[in-house]
Amino acid sequence: MSSLLREEMARVLFRPEKQRLVEFIEIEEPGEGRHFLCVSVAKNKLVQVCIVRCQLSQSFKTGSKKSHTKRSSIQDCYRRTEIWSLQDLSLVDGRDPDVDDPCFLLHFDKVRTVTAVSCSAKYTIVRALVAVSDQYCQRSLNLRNFDWSYIKPTSFYSNRGDCVVLTQICFYAFNLVCLSMCPVPLDA
């Protein structure tokens, strides 16, 4: 579903502006429709961060007079509600790295609170922001209150996103189970 959504959003909103959609996550925002936090790169290497609102168009009736079947329209309406340049982003604050909190703060000229749909989504967008900042802005992004091992994996693990994090957690859990099953000698 997300790959179809990514392709449709890129086709409708970003390609006409000569931009490439790098990453997006769904966020919780007041108001109707779905909202997304998107990172895009223009042809001139300008990186933008934007909030996109997707409001489904009205359903329409189809069929004969006897049939009143409703079919939802696939034509979604995408609109950018807020746009910032990555150069203007001075800090990304994860608020508390020890709590499973999907909320984080983007410090532009004003502080923008963003609530992702999950912590996994929060770390996905932050990894994308770090990567495009390193590649296109030639500066490291200022991060605070994030678990750094989820942002930049150790050299043993390659940067493949959430699968690496899940594998790392499973590896640690397996080690703990194995250690708990080892007999402990009582002799001193």
Phi, psi and chi 1 to 4 in degrees:
 res  aa     phi    psi   chi1   chi2   chi3   chi4
   1 MET       -  -44.0  170.9   84.2  171.0      -
   2 SER   -68.7  -30.3   69.4      -      -      -
   3 SER   -69.4  -35.4   61.2      -      -      -
   4 LEU   -67.9  -40.8  -66.3  174.0      -      -
   5 LEU   -64.8  -42.0 -175.2   61.9      -      -
   6 ARG   -61.0  -45.8  171.3 -169.3  -69.6  -88.1
   7 GLU   -64.8  -43.3  179.6   57.0   33.0      -
   8 GLU   -66.4  -43.1 -177.1 -179.8    5.4      -
   9 MET   -64.5  -41.5 -164.5 -178.1  -51.3      -
  10 ALA   -63.2  -42.6      -      -      -      -
  11 ARG   -66.9  -43.6  179.7 -177.7   54.4   80.4
  12 VAL   -81.9  -38.6  170.8      -      -      -
  13 LEU  -108.7  -38.9 -164.8   62.1      -      -
  14 PHE   -98.1  -43.2  -67.9   98.2      -      -
  15 ARG   -60.7  -40.7  -76.7 -171.9 -158.8  134.7
  16 PRO   -60.8  -24.9  -25.3   34.0      -      -
  17 GLU   -93.0    8.7  -60.4  -70.0  -33.5      -
  18 LYS    59.7   42.8  -55.0  -75.6 -169.4 -105.8
  19 GLN  -122.0  155.3  -66.2  178.1  -19.3      -
  20 ARG  -112.5  125.4  179.7  177.1   59.8   90.2
  21 LEU   -75.5  116.8  178.0   61.2      -      -
  22 VAL   -86.9  -49.2  175.0      -      -      -
  23 GLU  -156.9  154.0 -171.5   63.3   72.4      -
  24 PHE  -150.7  152.4   76.9   99.4      -      -
  25 ILE  -134.5  155.7   61.6  167.8      -      -
  26 GLU   -84.6  139.2 -171.9  166.8   -3.2      -
  27 ILE  -126.3  162.1   59.7  173.4      -      -
  28 GLU   -96.6  123.4  -63.8  173.4   -1.1      -
  29 GLU  -137.8  150.9  -69.7  -79.7  -58.2      -
  30 PRO   -69.9  153.5   21.9  -29.0      -      -
  31 GLY   106.2  168.0      -      -      -      -
  32 GLU   -76.1  158.3  -68.2 -176.5   23.8      -
  33 GLY    85.5  178.6      -      -      -      -
  34 ARG   -96.6  150.5  -63.6  171.5   72.6 -177.6
  35 HIS  -127.1  144.3  -65.3   82.7      -      -
  36 PHE  -133.7  144.5  -56.7   94.4      -      -
  37 LEU  -100.8  121.3  179.2   65.2      -      -
  38 CYS  -119.7  147.4  -57.9      -      -      -
  39 VAL  -120.6  126.2  178.9      -      -      -
  40 SER  -135.0  157.2   63.1      -      -      -
  41 VAL  -124.4  129.4  178.8      -      -      -
  42 ALA   -86.7  169.4      -      -      -      -
  43 LYS   -58.8  -33.0  -68.1  -85.0 -174.4 -166.7
  44 ASN   -85.1   15.8   60.8    0.9      -      -
  45 LYS    69.9   14.1  -50.0  -77.4 -170.0 -134.0
  46 LEU   -77.6  126.7  177.0   67.8      -      -
  47 VAL   -99.1  129.8  179.9      -      -      -
  48 GLN  -119.2  145.3  -74.2 -173.3  -18.4      -
  49 VAL  -115.5  130.1  179.5      -      -      -
  50 CYS  -145.0  156.7   64.2      -      -      -
  51 ILE  -100.1  126.8  -55.5  -72.5      -      -
  52 VAL  -115.2  133.4  171.8      -      -      -
  53 ARG  -106.7  132.5  179.4  175.5  170.0 -136.9
  54 CYS  -118.8  113.9  171.9      -      -      -
  55 GLN  -114.5  122.7 -174.1  159.6    6.3      -
  56 LEU   -65.7  138.1  -64.6  172.7      -      -
  57 SER   -76.0  166.3   55.3      -      -      -
  58 GLN   -65.2  148.6  -64.0  -66.2  -37.0      -
  59 SER   -73.0  157.5  -61.4      -      -      -
  60 PHE  -132.6  153.3   57.4   89.9      -      -
  61 LYS   -82.2  146.2  -69.0 -175.9  180.0 -179.7
  62 THR  -135.6  161.0 -177.4      -      -      -
  63 GLY    97.5 -168.9      -      -      -      -
  64 SER   -79.2 -177.9   65.6      -      -      -
  65 LYS   -65.6  -30.4  -68.5 -178.8 -179.7  179.2
  66 LYS   -75.1  -30.3  -67.9 -179.2 -178.8  178.2
  67 SER   -92.0  128.0  172.0      -      -      -
  68 HIS  -119.2   39.3  -65.7  -71.8      -      -
  69 THR   -71.2  133.8  -51.7      -      -      -
  70 LYS   -99.8  136.7  -74.9 -168.9  175.5 -177.6
  71 ARG  -123.8  130.8 -172.2  174.5   71.8 -172.4
  72 SER   -77.2  143.6   64.8      -      -      -
  73 SER   -77.1  137.8  173.2      -      -      -
  74 ILE   -84.2  -12.0  -59.5 -162.8      -      -
  75 GLN   -75.6  102.0  -62.5  175.3   -8.2      -
  76 ASP   -91.3  152.7  -67.2  -26.7      -      -
  77 CYS  -106.4  110.1  178.0      -      -      -
  78 TYR  -100.0  133.2  -64.6  100.9      -      -
  79 ARG  -143.5  132.8 -170.6  171.3   61.1   88.8
  80 ARG   -78.5  125.3  -65.7  178.8 -166.6 -173.3
  81 THR  -100.2  -28.7   58.2      -      -      -
  82 GLU  -143.6  139.9  -62.1  176.1   62.3      -
  83 ILE  -135.9  134.9  -57.2  172.0      -      -
  84 TRP  -135.0  157.2  -54.2  -82.9      -      -
  85 SER   -90.7  142.8  170.6      -      -      -
  86 LEU   -63.2  -28.0 -174.1   61.4      -      -
  87 GLN   -61.0  -28.7  -67.3  -74.4    1.5      -
  88 ASP   -83.9   -7.7  -61.8  -26.7      -      -
  89 LEU   -80.6  112.0 -177.7   60.5      -      -
  90 SER   -94.1  -25.9   59.5      -      -      -
  91 LEU  -158.4  142.4  173.8   69.6      -      -
  92 VAL  -117.3  117.8 -179.1      -      -      -
  93 ASP  -110.7  117.1 -172.8   -4.4      -      -
  94 GLY   -81.8    0.5      -      -      -      -
  95 ARG    72.3  -60.8  -63.6 -176.7   -0.6  156.3
  96 ASP  -150.5  112.0 -170.6   -5.7      -      -
  97 PRO   -72.0  -16.7   26.1  -32.2      -      -
  98 ASP   -92.0   -3.8  -61.4  -34.6      -      -
  99 VAL  -116.0  140.8  175.5      -      -      -
 100 ASP   -77.7   79.3 -161.2   18.4      -      -
 101 ASP  -119.9  119.0 -178.9   17.7      -      -
 102 PRO   -78.9    0.3   27.4  -32.4      -      -
 103 CYS   -89.4  141.0 -171.9      -      -      -
 104 PHE  -148.8  166.9   58.5  102.9      -      -
 105 LEU  -118.1  132.5  -54.5  172.0      -      -
 106 LEU  -106.6  118.8  -61.3  174.0      -      -
 107 HIS   -96.2   98.6  -68.6 -106.6      -      -
 108 PHE  -101.1 -143.2  -65.2  101.4      -      -
 109 ASP   -65.8  -26.3   52.9  -19.7      -      -
 110 LYS  -124.6  157.0  -66.0 -178.3  179.8  178.8
 111 VAL   -84.9  127.6  176.8      -      -      -
 112 ARG  -112.2  117.5  176.5   62.5  158.9   89.4
 113 THR   -82.4  130.9  -57.4      -      -      -
 114 VAL  -126.0  132.8  177.8      -      -      -
 115 THR  -117.0  109.6  -56.9      -      -      -
 116 ALA   -75.6  166.8      -      -      -      -
 117 VAL   -76.2  -17.8  -67.4      -      -      -
 118 SER  -157.4  164.1   67.9      -      -      -
 119 CYS   -67.1  -33.2  -79.4      -      -      -
 120 SER   -60.4  -42.8  172.9      -      -      -
 121 ALA   -64.6  -39.6      -      -      -      -
 122 LYS   -58.4  -48.4  173.7  172.3   96.2  170.1
 123 TYR   -69.8  -31.0  -83.4   93.9      -      -
 124 THR   -62.1  -46.6  -62.8      -      -      -
 125 ILE   -71.1  -34.9 -158.9   72.6      -      -
 126 VAL   -67.9  -40.0  171.3      -      -      -
 127 ARG   -60.2  -40.7  -82.1 -167.2  -63.7  -87.2
 128 ALA   -65.6  -42.4      -      -      -      -
 129 LEU   -62.4  -41.5  -72.7  168.9      -      -
 130 VAL   -63.1  -44.2  167.0      -      -      -
 131 ALA   -64.2  -46.7      -      -      -      -
 132 VAL   -72.0  -30.0  -65.8      -      -      -
 133 SER   -65.9  -43.7 -178.7      -      -      -
 134 ASP   -64.8  -41.8  -70.7  -14.1      -      -
 135 GLN   -78.2  -45.2 -176.1  175.5   -1.4      -
 136 TYR  -103.6  -26.8  -63.7  105.3      -      -
 137 CYS  -101.0   -9.6  -59.7      -      -      -
 138 GLN    51.4   38.6  -76.5   76.9   37.6      -
 139 ARG  -146.2  151.1   69.1  177.3  177.7  102.8
 140 SER   -83.8  141.4   59.7      -      -      -
 141 LEU   -77.4  137.1 -166.0   59.0      -      -
 142 ASN   -80.4  113.0 -168.3    6.5      -      -
 143 LEU  -115.6  143.0  -58.8  175.8      -      -
 144 ARG  -138.6  141.4 -176.0 -173.8  -51.8  153.7
 145 ASN    63.1   43.5  -63.7  -39.3      -      -
 146 PHE  -122.8  151.5  -77.7   97.7      -      -
 147 ASP   -79.3  107.2 -171.9  -15.9      -      -
 148 TRP   -61.6  -28.8 -165.6 -109.1      -      -
 149 SER   -66.3  -22.8   63.2      -      -      -
 150 TYR   -85.6  -20.6  -67.3  143.8      -      -
 151 ILE   -84.7  -53.7  -57.3  -65.4      -      -
 152 LYS  -122.6  101.0  -68.4 -104.5 -173.1 -172.4
 153 PRO   -61.6  157.2  -18.6   28.9      -      -
 154 THR   -64.1  168.5   61.2      -      -      -
 155 SER   -63.7  -24.4   60.3      -      -      -
 156 PHE   -66.2  -34.6  177.5   71.4      -      -
 157 TYR  -103.5  136.8  -60.0  100.2      -      -
 158 SER   -83.8  164.6   61.8      -      -      -
 159 ASN   -84.1   84.0 -170.7    7.6      -      -
 160 ARG  -115.8   21.2  -74.8 -164.8  171.8   74.6
 161 GLY    77.5 -140.0      -      -      -      -
 162 ASP   -66.7  -28.5  -65.3  -25.7      -      -
 163 CYS   -63.6  -37.8  -68.9      -      -      -
 164 VAL   -66.9  -42.4  172.0      -      -      -
 165 VAL   -61.7  -45.1  171.8      -      -      -
 166 LEU   -63.9  -42.3 -176.7   61.0      -      -
 167 THR   -62.7  -42.2  -55.6      -      -      -
 168 GLN   -62.4  -43.0 -158.8  171.8   11.4      -
 169 ILE   -65.6  -42.2  -69.7  169.2      -      -
 170 CYS   -63.6  -39.3  -70.5      -      -      -
 171 PHE   -62.1  -45.4 -179.4   72.1      -      -
 172 TYR   -63.8  -42.1  -69.9  144.9      -      -
 173 ALA   -64.6  -41.0      -      -      -      -
 174 PHE   -62.3  -42.6  179.0   73.8      -      -
 175 ASN   -61.5  -41.2  -78.6  -18.9      -      -
 176 LEU   -64.8  -40.5  -71.6  173.2      -      -
 177 VAL   -64.0  -44.1  168.6      -      -      -
 178 CYS   -63.3  -42.5  -72.2      -      -      -
 179 LEU   -67.1  -35.2  -73.1  173.2      -      -
 180 SER   -71.1  -21.7   67.9      -      -      -
 181 MET   -88.5   -9.2  -66.3  173.0   54.5      -
 182 CYS   -73.1  134.3  -68.6      -      -      -
 183 PRO   -71.6  143.5   23.2  -29.0      -      -
 184 VAL  -107.9  122.5  177.4      -      -      -
 185 PRO   -67.9  135.5   18.8  -24.4      -      -
 186 LEU   -89.3  -12.6  -62.2  175.2      -      -
 187 ASP   -73.9  137.9  -60.3  -18.5      -      -
 188 ALA   -97.4      -      -      -      -      -
